[in-house]
Amino acid sequence: MSYPKRTALALASALTGSVVLLAAPAAHATVVDVDYQCKTPIGDKSAVSPIDIKGVKSGNGYTLTMSFRKGVSSSPVELGKGAMKPSAVIRLGGAESGQVQVSGPANAAAIPANTPIKISDLTGTYTPKKSGKVSFTAGVLTIKALGTTTTCTPGNSPKPSLELDVTAAGGAQNTSDGGGQLPKTGPLDSATALGTLGGTVLLTGAAAVSWLTRRGQRVTG
C-alpha cells in the first residue's frame, strides 16, 4: 500500500474516533424514586420504589422495559402463583405527548400475606410519531389480583426515567445515495446515538479516504 493511502486510512480512523466521542450523548437514562399512592380493596397504602426505564430499538419503534427495584402495595392474604397481573403506563413528554401501555407476566411464585408485592418487568412498544427529544416517566400502576384491582398513582411528580432523541418513521436521515434509513440498534441508552453514529462514521470515513487519497496522488504525481 502506498504512503498516501496509508496516511488516508490512518486519518480516517482518527476522524471515526472523534465522531464516537461527539455522538455518544444522544440519550440519558436514570433511576427515579416514585412514591406510589395506592387505592386498594382494604384501604389506602403507599410505597416508594426506584423505577428504571430502558428500551431497545425494534423496527420503526422501541421496546420499552419498566423495572421496579422495590415492591409496592401488599395483600392481606397470600397470592398464589399466577394470581397477580401487573400493568402500567409510561407518560411521554418533550416532543411527544400521551402514554405507552406496558404489562408484565403474572407472579411466578406465591406472594406471602402482608408482604410488599414485587412487580415483574413491564414491557410495551413505543413508535415515534414526531422527531425530537422525548422523555419517559413512570405513570399509573395497576395490579389485578383475586378479582380485585389496585391502582397506584405517583404522588411525587417524578422526573423522567429516560430521555432520548427519536426520529419518526419516514423522517430519518438518509445515506448519501438517498437509499433507506440509517441503522439503529442496541439498548435505548445508546440506540439513537449508535444509529446516527453508524451512518456518520461511514460517510466521514469514506469521504476522508477519498479526499486524502486524491490529494496524495496529486502531490506524488
Secondary structure as GFF3:
##gff-version 3
##sequence-region A 1 221
A	DSSP	alpha_helix	3	23	.	.	.	ID=ss1
A	DSSP	beta_strand	27	29	.	.	.	ID=ss2
A	DSSP	beta_strand	32	40	.	.	.	ID=ss3
A	DSSP	beta_strand	43	58	.	.	.	ID=ss4
A	DSSP	beta_strand	61	68	.	.	.	ID=ss5
A	DSSP	beta_strand	84	94	.	.	.	ID=ss6
A	DSSP	beta_strand	99	103	.	.	.	ID=ss7
A	DSSP	beta_strand	122	126	.	.	.	ID=ss8
A	DSSP	beta_strand	132	145	.	.	.	ID=ss9
A	DSSP	beta_strand	148	154	.	.	.	ID=ss10
A	DSSP	beta_strand	162	166	.	.	.	ID=ss11
A	DSSP	alpha_helix	188	220	.	.	.	ID=ss12
###
